[in-house]
């Protein structure tokens, strides 16, 4: 039986100055596409121009 390893990664970053809602939506679309391709799950939290 195949065994898969589970990895947990957490990072914090800053948004570009004056990041628009449209740019945030595009970023989220890209993240969803790439995560699906690599079988990655998780979430993106955005508050006060910070990401976790």
PLY file of the C-alpha trace (Angstrom):
ply
format ascii 1.0
element vertex 52
property float x
property float y
property float z
element edge 51
property int vertex1
property int vertex2
end_header
0.00 0.00 0.00
1.23 3.51 -0.87
1.94 5.71 2.08
1.76 9.45 1.64
3.50 11.92 3.88
1.64 14.88 5.30
3.40 18.21 5.34
2.23 21.36 7.10
3.50 24.71 5.94
2.51 28.14 7.19
3.77 31.46 5.95
2.99 35.14 6.36
3.42 37.73 3.63
2.35 41.25 2.77
0.12 42.29 -0.10
1.33 44.79 -2.66
0.46 48.36 -1.71
-3.14 49.19 -2.61
-3.94 45.68 -3.83
-7.39 45.77 -5.42
-10.20 43.27 -4.86
-9.85 42.29 -8.54
-6.15 41.47 -8.05
-6.97 39.53 -4.91
-9.60 37.52 -6.82
-7.09 36.74 -9.60
-4.53 35.61 -7.02
-7.10 33.34 -5.41
-8.00 31.83 -8.81
-4.31 31.11 -9.51
-3.84 29.55 -6.06
-6.88 27.31 -6.51
-5.70 26.15 -9.94
-2.13 25.40 -8.83
-3.22 23.75 -5.58
-5.62 21.45 -7.47
-2.85 20.53 -9.94
-0.45 19.60 -7.12
-3.12 18.04 -4.87
-2.59 20.67 -2.17
-5.28 21.71 0.29
-5.38 24.68 2.55
-6.66 28.20 2.83
-5.56 31.75 2.17
-6.38 34.29 4.86
-6.19 37.98 3.94
-6.61 40.79 6.48
-5.15 44.30 6.69
-2.92 43.72 3.64
-1.38 40.58 5.17
-1.66 36.96 4.05
-1.38 33.84 6.16
0 1
1 2
2 3
3 4
4 5
5 6
6 7
7 8
8 9
9 10
10 11
11 12
12 13
13 14
14 15
15 16
16 17
17 18
18 19
19 20
20 21
21 22
22 23
23 24
24 25
25 26
26 27
27 28
28 29
29 30
30 31
31 32
32 33
33 34
34 35
35 36
36 37
37 38
38 39
39 40
40 41
41 42
42 43
43 44
44 45
45 46
46 47
47 48
48 49
49 50
50 51
